[in-house]
Amino acid sequence: MGPLQRLGRLPIVLTVPTFAVLLVVFGMPIVQLFMNSLDAPAFSLSNYHAFFGEQSNVRVLFQTIEVSVVATVICLIIGYPTAYLIVAASKRLRTALIVLVLIPYLTSGLARTYAWVVILGDRGLINNVLLDLGLISSPLELIYNRMAVYVGMVHIMLPMMMLPLISVMQGIDKSLIAAARSMGARPLSAFWRVFFPLTLPGVRSGALLVFVLCLGFYITPQALGGLRDSMLSTFIAAQVATTFNLGSIAASAFILLGIAAVMLSTLGLDISGKQGLAAQSARKSGSIRLPSVGALTRYLNELAIPYRSKGWTAKLYQAGGESRWWNAVGTVFVVLVMVYLLFPSLVIIIMSFGAGTVLKFPPSSLSLQWYRSFFYNPWWVDAAWTSIQIGVAVAILSTIVGTLAAYGLSRTFPRLRSFLTMLILTPITFPVIVVGIATYLGLVNLGLIGSKVGITLAHSIGSITFVVVIVSATLANFDLHLEQAAKSMRAGPLQAFMRVTLPLIRPGVIAGAVFAFIHSFDEVVISSLVGGSIRTLPLKMWDNMRNEMDPTIAAVASLLSLLPVLWLIALYLTSLRSKLGAQRALPLPTT
């Protein structure tokens, strides 16, 4: 067997299609973009000097960092206790709450931004209610300011913060908390000394993801903020639309990317959830104190043990009034968070059935006029059909390529697998405006700007990442002995994969395809850069939001808000069918 034949049998070869797409569409263009920022082949820092030489540019840069940090902190303050209360709930209630978190996570970000425009506008829901009640005489300035930007960004990013926290918290052994309590630790002390250090991987991952994504926010700040609330991504997009000075654009993009890279390299994006290491590091960092203070503390604790034991015995038989009070507070808090996440979409759905010429909540009478305006308008229908075509193509390409890559990565060495996985994750860990500009350069090199093929490739670099992550998680629970048993029965590698592995990981593959379609169907920033004259449904919505605020958008947004429910039902039925199939395949017990 020759070297090429032996190389072809290595699992790592299955990742070649994925890296080929990423390299051509994103990898080499990002290098080209960096060279343009340095004025290659002259290689100078003139573009960076020009950027920092303008006081307005520096102000926008610091403003971008400030908004991203504040939004991340707010998401953490709200998301951490919510995730904790969700995990502490009963199994059925926990499942229901996680589904309620997933629904806005899967809902179009553009639709949710539009919902806040309708709610916070001068003639929006809040101002109309206050005017009708006579509490105000003129509309409040609730929109086109920094507070509106925070409301919209936190609403979009909060599920992104909560899901990693919930995942990590569910994996924590609850007996550790019970052991701390049995050793005399108070509830708050047990939380800070035991539980919180174990959740640090989730805190770090969620905070980094939210911060990096906030750096590249473009739609929400522009729709809800004023002129003083511009982000650096808005500044870059304006340069693309006007001067298109590639050197200046590249420098701005790499300054934004540099901030994200510093945060990622400093804190590290831990997607493995190794709570043990976090706990060890937390204990080490917490143990750095003066020896005399530590000795005195231990001595006082020993003196207080007899008194504590009496207190524990007394509290053991006390009624749980305080516990019930905290449970009530926790319930109210979770309900408020769920209302914050779900109410905007519900408002849009209700208002979309209004019969008036403007949107009103609640509508004075019901009508389907805005839905008819959508389905009978060829511009809207063509945009929707274009998005569906591109989304299906992206889902097919990403699912095939991403599944092969996940399968190959699952059978490679751990260190190499970690390195290659981080490379695949780069499209979703870079600010989206940077990814969009790099993708634009890649498609210019291929001559695919303004084509459906080009948009499909541009959307695929992010969708492949979702497929790889989801399918890899499914393969982590796959029993390799089943595949080995098939090969021992003279099944070839392809036959074993198609007959044994693929049916068992089918739910993960379908989930990856759904996420790939959703990612493509909701894309705005990259589509606006590479689409040319092609208008997808999100681009059509964005154009109308900026120009005329056609109430038809409410009908479109309501349809997009209902799509996640259909996706979750489809995923549930697929998972249920897979479980039933596995149960039928089990041999019947013999008596």
N, C-alpha and C positions, 0 to 999 in steps of 0.2 A: 504494500500500500504506500503510495507516494505521499509527500508532505502536504500537497493540496488536498488529497482525499482525507488525510487525518485531520487537517484543519476544518474541512467541511463537516466533520462529525462532531466538532466541539459545539456545545450549546451556545457559546458566546456569539457564534455566527448568526444566530436568530435575531440579534439586536442590530445587524447591519442595516436593514431597511429603515428602522427608526432613526439611527444616527445619520443615514444618508439624507433623509428628509430634513432633519434638524440642521445638518451641516450646510446643505445647499440653501435652504430658505432662511436660516437664522444664524448659524455659526460663522460662516465666512463673511456674511454681511456685517455682523457685529464687529469683526476684526477690521473690515473696510471702514466702518463708521469711526472706529477708534483712530485709524490712520488719517481720516479726513479731519478729525479734531486736532491732530498734530500737524496739519498742513503737509502731509507726506507728498513728495520725497524730501521737502525742505526741512521738515521736523522742527517745528517751533511751537511755543506755547502762546502764540499771539491770540488765538481764539479764546483761550482761558483768561488771558490778561484783559481782553476786550470785555468778556463777560463780567469779571469782577471789577472792572473799571467803571461800569455803569451802576450807580447807586440803586436805581430802580430794579436791576437784576438781582442784586444782593438782597434787597428787601423782599422780593418775591421768593427767593430761595429760603430765607429764614422764615417767611410766612408759611411756606410749604412744610417745612420741618415742624413749625409750631402747630399747625393744624393737624398734621399726622400724629404728633405726639399726644396732643390733647384728645383727639378721637380715639387713639389706642388706649389711653388711660381710662377714658369714660367707658369704653367697651369692657375693659378689665374689671372696673369697679362694679359694673352691672352684671357682666357675664359670669364672674367667679361665684358669687353667692347664688345666682340662678342655677348654674351647673351643679353646685353642691346640693341645693334643694331638690333638683331633678333626680340626682343619683340617690338621694336619701328617701325618695318616694317609693311606694309599692311598685311591683313589677309592671302591672297593667298601666298604672298612672304614669310611670316613668316612660313606658313605650309611647303612650299618647302624647306626652309633653315633647319627647324627642321628635315625633312626627310633626308637631306644631312648630318646632324650630326648623325642621327641614323644609317645610312648605315655603316660608319666605326666603330661605337659602337658595331654593331652586327657582324662585320667581324672578322674572326679568328685573334687573337692577334699574333699567330705564323706566319700566312700568311703576316701580316703587318710587322713583324720583318724581315722576309725574303725579303720583298720588299726593306727595307732600306739596307740590306746587298748587294742587287743587285745595288742599287743606289749609295751607298757610297764606294763600293769596289774599289780596286786598278784599276780594269778594269771595273768599274761600269759606270753608266750613266754620272755622273758629270765629272769624270776624262776623259772619252772618248770624251765628248764634248769639254772640255778644250784642250785636246791633238789635236783633229781635227782642232780646231781653231788656234792652234799654240801659245796659251797663256801660256802653260807650256811645259817643256821638259821631265818631269818625273811625274808619278802619285803623287798626293797629299795624305798625310796621313789623310784621312777623316774617317777611320774606325778603330776599336780596340783602342779607346781612350774615355775619359770622355765625350767629346762633342757629339760623336755618341750615347752614352748611353742616354744622355739627349734628343737628337732628337727622338730616338725611344720610350723612356718612355713617353715623353710629347705627342707624337702622339697617343699613346695608351690610355693615361689617360685624354686627353683634353675633349673628349665627356662626360666622367664621371664627370668632373667639370662643364661643361656647362649645362647639363640637369637639375640638381637641381636648378641652378641659373635661368634658363628659367622658370621652374615651379613656383618659388617664385615670380619672376618679373611679370609674367602674372597675378598673384593674387593681385597685388598692385593697389589700386584705383588711377587712373591717375588724378582725381580731386584734390587730395592732393597736387600734384606738381603745378597744375594750381592755387590753393588757395595760395600757397607760392609765386608764381610769382605775383599774384594780390596784395599781401601785400608788394611788392617792392623788393623781393628777386631776386638777379641775378641768371642766370641759374646754374652756378657752386655752388652757395650758396644753392639753392633749392635742388640740387642733394645731396650735402653732409649733409645737415641738415634734409632732409625729405626722399629722395629716398634711399640713401645708408643704413641708419639704418634699413629700412624695409627689405632690402635684406640680412641682416646679417645671418638669419637662413640658407639661401641657400649657403652663403659663408662658414659658419661653416660646414655644412653637406658635401658640395663638397670637401672642403679642407681636412677634416678628412678622408673621403673615399679614396681620392687620396693618402694621406700620408700613411694610413694603408696598402693599396694595394701595394704602392711602397716599403714599408718595406719588403714585401714578394716576390718581383720580382726576378725571377730566369732566365728565358729564354732570355729576352732582354739584360740584362747586360752581360750575358755569350756570346751571339751571336755578340754583337756590341762592347763590351768593351775589354780592355786588361787585363793583369795579375794584374795591379794596380787598376783595377776598380771592383774587386770582391765584391759581396754583402754577407751579413751574411747568406742568404738563400743558396748561392752557397757553402759556407763553410759547412753548415749543410748537404747539399746534398752530398758533397764529403765525409763527415764522414759516412753517411749512406752507400755509395758505397764501402768504404774501411774498416775501423776498426769496424764500427757499435758498438761503445761503447755507450750503451743506456744512461748511466748516463750523459756523456759529451754531447750527442746529446740533451737530455732533458733539460740540463742547458742552452745550446745555444738557444734552441727553446723558453724557458720561459723568457730568457733575451729579445729576440725579442718581445715576447708577452707582456712582462712588459712595454716596450716602447709604444706599441699600447694602452695598458690599461690605462697608465698614460694620454695619449692624449685624449682618449675617456672619462675618468672620469673627466678630467679637463675642457674640452670644452663641452662635451656632444654631442651626435649625435641626432640632432633635425630633425625628419622626418615629423613633424606635420605642419611646416611652419607657426608658430604663429608670424606673423609679428608685431602684436600689442605689444606683450611683448618685442620684440627686440627693437622696437622704444622707448618704455618706458625706457628700460635699457640704451639705447644709450643716450637718453635725460638726464637721471640722471647722467650718467658718464660724459657727456659733460658739465654739469652745475657746476661741481666742480672747481671753480675758485675763486680768491680773490674778496671780495665784492667791494672794491674800484675800481678795474678794471672794474667789471660789471657795476657799477653805471656810471663810466666815459663813457663807451661804449654806454650805453643807452642815456646819455645826448647828446653825439655827434651825434647819430643817429637821435634824435629828431631835432637837429639843421639842419641836412642835408635833412629833409623831403621835404621842399619847393623846394630845388634844384633838388632832385630826381624826384619830380613830373613833373618838366619841362623836365627833361631828358626822362621820360617815354612817355610824350606827343610827344616829338620830334622823339623818336625811333618808335612810333606807326605807323608813316607814312613813315618810311624809307624802301627802297628796301631791299629784303632779300638776298643781296649778300653774307654776312658772313655766313648766314644759308646754302646757296647753297654750299659754300666752305666746310663747315663742313660735309654736306651730301656727297660730293664727297670723302672726306677723309674717312668717315665711310664706304662708298661703297667699296673703294679700300681695306680697312682693312679686311672687311668681305670676299671679294673675295680671298685675300691672305690666310686667315685662311682656307677657303673651299678647296683651291688648296692644301694646306699643308695636309689636312685630306684625300683628295680623290686622289691626284696625284699618290702616291705610288702604290695604287691598280690598277690604270689605266695603269701605266707603266708595271706592271707585266702582265696584261691581254694582252697588245700589244706585249710584248716580248715573251709571251708563244706561239705565232703563227710564230716565227722565224724558218727559214729553215736551219740555220747554226748549227755547232756543239757546239757553245757557245751562250749564251744569248747576244743579241745586241739590242740597241735602237737607232733609229728605225730599225726593221729587214730589211735586204737587200732583202729578198723574203719571201713569206708567205708559211706556211706549217702547217699540223696538226700532225707532227711527235711526238711531246711531249705528245699530247693527246692520240695518238695511243700507245705510250710507257707506258702511265698510264693504259689505259683500257685493254691492252693485256699483262700486267705484272701481274702474279698471286699474287706476294707479295703485290703490291699496291691494287689490287682488294680485296684481303682477308682483308687487313687492313681497307679499306673503308667499306666493308660489316660488319666487326666487330664493327666499330664505329656507323654504322647505327643501328645495332641490339641493342647495348648498349644504344644508344641515344633514341630509341623508348621505350625500357623498362624503362629507367629513366623518360621519359616524362609521360608514363602511371602511374607509381608508384607515382611520384611527384605530378601529377595533381590530382589524386584521394585523396591522403593523404593531400596535401596542400589545396585543395578546402574545404574538411571537416574541417580542422583546421581554415581556414579563416571564414567559416560560423559559427563555434562555437565561435570564438573570437569576431565576430561582435555582438554577443548576450550575452556577459558577461559584468561585471562591468568595467568601463573605467580604473580604476587603475590596476585591475588584467589583463585586456587586454594589457595595456602598458607593464607590467612586462613580461608577456608571449611572447609578440611580440619581445621584446629585446632578450629574450632567443633564440627564433627562428632565429634571425638575427646574432647570434654569428658566424656561419660558414663563413659568408661573411665579418664580421668585424675583424676576426682574420687573421694574415698573412697566406697565402696559404701554405707555407712550414710547419707551425705549424699544420694546419688542416690536411695536408698530413701525417705527422708522427703520429698524434693521430689516424687518420683513419687506418693507417697501424697496430697499436697496436690493435685496435678494431677488425680488420679482422683476425689478428693472433689468437685472442681469439676465434673467430668463425670458424677458419680453412678455411677461404675463400680467402687467398692470392693466386693470380695467377688464379683466376676464373672470368668468366663473371658476375656471381652473386655478387661477391665481388666488382668488379669495378662498377656495377650498384648501389649497396648500397653506395659506396664511393662517386659517383657523385650525388646521390640523396640528400645528406645532404645539399648541396648548392642549388640544383635545387628546393627543397621544399621551401626554403626561397623565391626564386623569385616568385613561384606560390602563396604563402601566401600574399606577398606584393601586387601583381597585382590583385588578386581576392578580397583582402580586400579593395583596392581602388575602385573596381567596386561595391562591396556591400555597400560602404559608400553612394552611390547615389541611392540605392535600396529603394523603398517605401514599408515599412513593412505592410502597410494597405492592399496591394494586397495579401500577404500571409495570413493575418488575415481574409480577406474576403473568401479565399478558405477554411480555417478551419471552418469558420462559416457555410459553405455549406457542412459540414460533411466530408471534406477531411482530411485524417490523415497527420501527420507531413511529412512522406516520400512522400506521394502523392502530397502534397502542394509544397514540394521542387522540385520534378521532373517535375510537370506540370506548376508551376508558377515561382519559383525562378530561377531554372537552365536555362530555355530558355531566361530569361531576362539578366542573367549574363554570357551567353555563350561566348560573345566576350572576356571578361576578362579571362575566363577559357581557351579558345583557345590561347590567348596571353601568359598566364602562361605556357601552354604546349610547345609553340614555344620557349620561353625563356629557359625552362628546357632542351629541346633538344639541343639548341645552347650551353648552358653551358656545357652539357655533351660532345657534339661533338668537342668542342675546348679545353677540359681539357688535360693538359700535365703533370703538376707537380705531382698531386695525382696519375694519371695513371702510371707514371714511378715508383712510390713507391709501389703500390699495384698490378700492372698488372702482374708481373712475366714475363713469356714468351709470354704473349698475347700482340700483337702489334696493337694498334689503329692507325688510320690515322695520327693524330697529332704526335704520337710517331715515326711512320715511317718517317714522314717529319723531325722531330728533329734529328733522327739518320743520315739521309742523309745530313742534313745541317752541322752536325759536322764532317762527315767523307769524303764525296765525292762531295757534292754540285751538285748532278744530276740535269740537267735542267728540268727533269720531274717535279720537285717541282714547277716550274713556272706554269705548267698546273694545278697542284693541287691547288696552291694558287689562281689562277685565278678563278677556279670553286668555291672555298670557298669565294672569293670576290663577286661573283654573287649571292650566296645564300641569303644574306640579302635582296636583291631586291625582290626575290621570297617570302621571309617571309613577307615583308611589303605589297606586293600585296595581299597575302593570308589574312593577318590581315585586310586590307582595304575592301576586298570583304566580309569577315565575318561580319565586322561592318556594311557595307552597306546592307547586307542581313538582319541583325537584325533590322536595322532601317526601312526597307521596310516592314518587318513582323509586326513590331509594328504599322506602319501606317495603314496596312490592318486590324489590329485588332481593330482600333478605330471605334466607331459608326459613321455612316454618319450623318451630320447635317440635322435637319428637318426644313422645311420651313413653 
